[in-house]
Amino acid sequence: MADLPEPHPTVKFPSSQLSASKVSEYGEAMFYYFAYGSCMCPVDLKRTLGECTYNYVVGVARLSGYKLGFYYRSPHRDCGCLDIVKDVDSYVEGVLYCLPMRLSDLLDGREDVSMGGYQHEFVTVKVGNMVYPNVRTYSVINKLPCEIAPNDWYSNVVLRGASTCGLTEKYFWQLFDHIYRLQLHSNPLAS
């Protein structure tokens, strides 16, 4: 297993941990989290977690062997929300955070874990040339058979996060186009 880079001065836990856990310089337990949807936006993530998350951003990350899809209808947002689906020919770009463990339950709440919406999934991502194994992300438990368009608010949060955190221009425009086409097909009068 490759050594994890140190975005903040830290000490590593043994590799037997469920996720890539660490301890901050202040003795606080940390975990790596890969965000690919609305949590890419640090401003919106602050709304849920109650504190600024910019300092926890490790960088733009790439998850190979998966693709994005809107396979979850959020009961809170009443629209399609992003999910990852295995696809050997695809990849997902997102944001890698190194978050304090004390924020874990709040993040689970945002992802509807207790309501059976999303579940933890542990993946390997790359930031530049560095490999991060056993990174927490979330995937939908009961995926819908077809995608549901996101509403404008959710779309704007996702795209703001993609832009703010520096996802590649190519990926940003692919994401924009995917959202646009879903919204267009869900509202034929808009064409």
C-alpha positions in Angstrom: 0.0 0.0 0.0 1.4 3.4 -1.0 2.1 5.9 1.8 -0.5 8.6 2.1 0.7 12.2 1.5 0.5 14.5 4.4 -1.8 17.5 3.5 -1.5 18.6 7.2 1.1 17.5 9.7 -0.3 14.2 10.9 0.5 10.7 12.2 -1.0 7.7 10.3 -3.1 5.0 11.9 -2.4 1.4 11.0 -3.6 0.3 7.5 -6.1 -2.0 9.1 -8.5 0.9 9.7 -11.7 0.9 7.6 -10.8 4.2 6.0 -7.6 6.1 5.5 -7.7 7.6 9.0 -5.2 10.0 10.5 -4.6 12.1 13.5 -4.2 15.9 13.1 -1.4 17.9 14.7 -3.9 18.7 17.4 -4.6 15.0 18.2 -7.9 15.0 16.3 -8.9 11.8 14.3 -9.3 12.5 10.6 -10.7 10.6 7.6 -10.4 11.0 3.8 -13.7 11.7 2.0 -14.2 11.8 -1.8 -17.0 14.2 -2.8 -18.4 14.1 -6.4 -21.7 15.9 -6.0 -23.0 18.8 -4.0 -20.4 18.3 -1.3 -17.7 19.4 -3.8 -18.9 22.9 -2.9 -17.1 23.9 0.3 -19.6 26.7 0.9 -22.6 24.3 0.8 -20.7 21.7 2.8 -20.2 24.4 5.5 -24.0 24.8 5.7 -24.2 21.1 6.8 -21.1 20.7 8.9 -21.2 24.1 10.6 -17.6 25.1 9.9 -15.5 26.2 7.0 -14.2 23.2 5.0 -11.7 25.0 2.6 -8.8 24.1 4.9 -9.7 20.4 4.6 -9.5 20.2 0.8 -6.6 18.0 -0.3 -7.2 18.6 -4.0 -9.0 17.5 -7.2 -9.2 13.7 -7.2 -10.0 11.1 -9.8 -11.9 7.9 -9.2 -11.3 5.4 -12.0 -13.8 2.6 -12.9 -16.9 4.6 -12.1 -19.3 7.0 -13.8 -21.8 9.5 -12.4 -25.6 9.3 -12.7 -28.6 10.8 -11.1 -30.0 7.6 -9.6 -31.4 8.9 -6.4 -34.4 11.0 -5.6 -33.7 13.1 -2.6 -36.6 13.4 -0.2 -35.2 16.8 1.0 -34.5 18.3 -2.4 -37.3 16.5 -4.4 -35.0 16.0 -7.4 -32.4 13.6 -8.8 -29.1 13.6 -7.0 -25.7 12.2 -8.0 -24.5 8.7 -7.5 -21.5 6.7 -8.6 -21.9 3.5 -10.7 -19.2 1.0 -11.6 -18.1 1.4 -15.2 -14.6 0.2 -16.1 -14.4 2.6 -19.1 -15.2 5.8 -17.1 -13.9 8.0 -14.3 -15.4 10.5 -11.9 -13.6 13.7 -10.8 -14.3 15.2 -7.5 -12.8 16.7 -4.4 -10.7 14.9 -1.8 -11.2 16.2 1.7 -9.3 15.2 4.9 -12.1 15.8 7.5 -12.2 15.6 11.3 -13.9 12.4 12.4 -16.2 14.5 14.6 -18.0 15.6 11.3 -18.7 12.1 10.2 -22.2 11.8 11.6 -23.2 15.2 10.2 -21.9 14.1 6.8 -23.9 10.8 7.1 -27.0 12.8 7.9 -26.5 14.9 4.8 -26.3 11.7 2.7 -29.5 10.2 4.2 -27.5 7.2 5.6 -29.9 6.5 8.4 -32.9 6.7 6.0 -31.4 4.2 3.6 -30.4 6.7 0.9 -26.7 6.4 0.6 -24.1 4.0 2.2 -20.4 4.3 2.8 -18.3 2.9 0.0 -14.5 2.8 0.2 -12.6 3.6 -3.0 -9.1 4.4 -4.2 -8.6 7.9 -5.7 -5.7 9.7 -7.2 -4.7 13.3 -6.6 -2.0 14.1 -9.1 0.4 11.2 -8.8 -0.5 10.3 -5.3 -2.8 7.3 -4.6 -5.2 7.4 -1.7 -6.7 3.9 -0.9 -9.7 3.2 1.4 -11.2 6.7 0.9 -14.8 7.1 2.1 -17.4 8.1 -0.4 -21.1 7.5 -0.7 -23.2 5.4 -3.1 -26.9 5.0 -3.4 -28.3 1.8 -1.9 -31.5 1.4 -4.0 -30.5 2.9 -7.4 -33.4 4.0 -9.6 -33.7 2.2 -12.9 -33.2 5.4 -14.9 -31.8 8.9 -14.1 -33.9 11.7 -12.7 -33.1 15.3 -13.6 -31.7 17.5 -10.8 -33.4 20.8 -10.0 -31.7 24.1 -10.7 -30.6 24.6 -7.1 -28.8 21.2 -6.8 -27.3 21.6 -10.3 -25.9 25.0 -9.4 -24.4 23.8 -6.2 -22.7 20.8 -8.0 -21.4 23.0 -10.8 -20.2 25.7 -8.4 -18.2 23.1 -6.4 -16.8 21.7 -9.6 -15.6 25.2 -10.7 -14.5 26.4 -7.3 -12.4 23.4 -6.6 -10.8 23.2 -10.0 -12.1 20.1 -11.7 -10.8 19.9 -15.3 -12.5 22.1 -17.8 -13.3 19.0 -20.0 -15.0 17.2 -17.1 -16.8 20.4 -16.0 -18.4 20.8 -19.4 -19.3 17.1 -19.6 -21.0 17.4 -16.3 -22.8 20.6 -17.4 -24.0 18.9 -20.6 -25.2 15.8 -18.8 -27.3 17.9 -16.4 -28.6 20.1 -19.2 -29.7 17.1 -21.3 -31.5 15.5 -18.3 -33.3 18.7 -17.4 -34.3 19.3 -21.1 -35.7 15.8 -21.4 -37.6 16.1 -18.1 -39.2 19.3 -19.3 -40.0 19.0 -23.1 -41.7 22.4 -23.1 -38.3 24.0 -22.4 -37.0 23.0 -25.8 
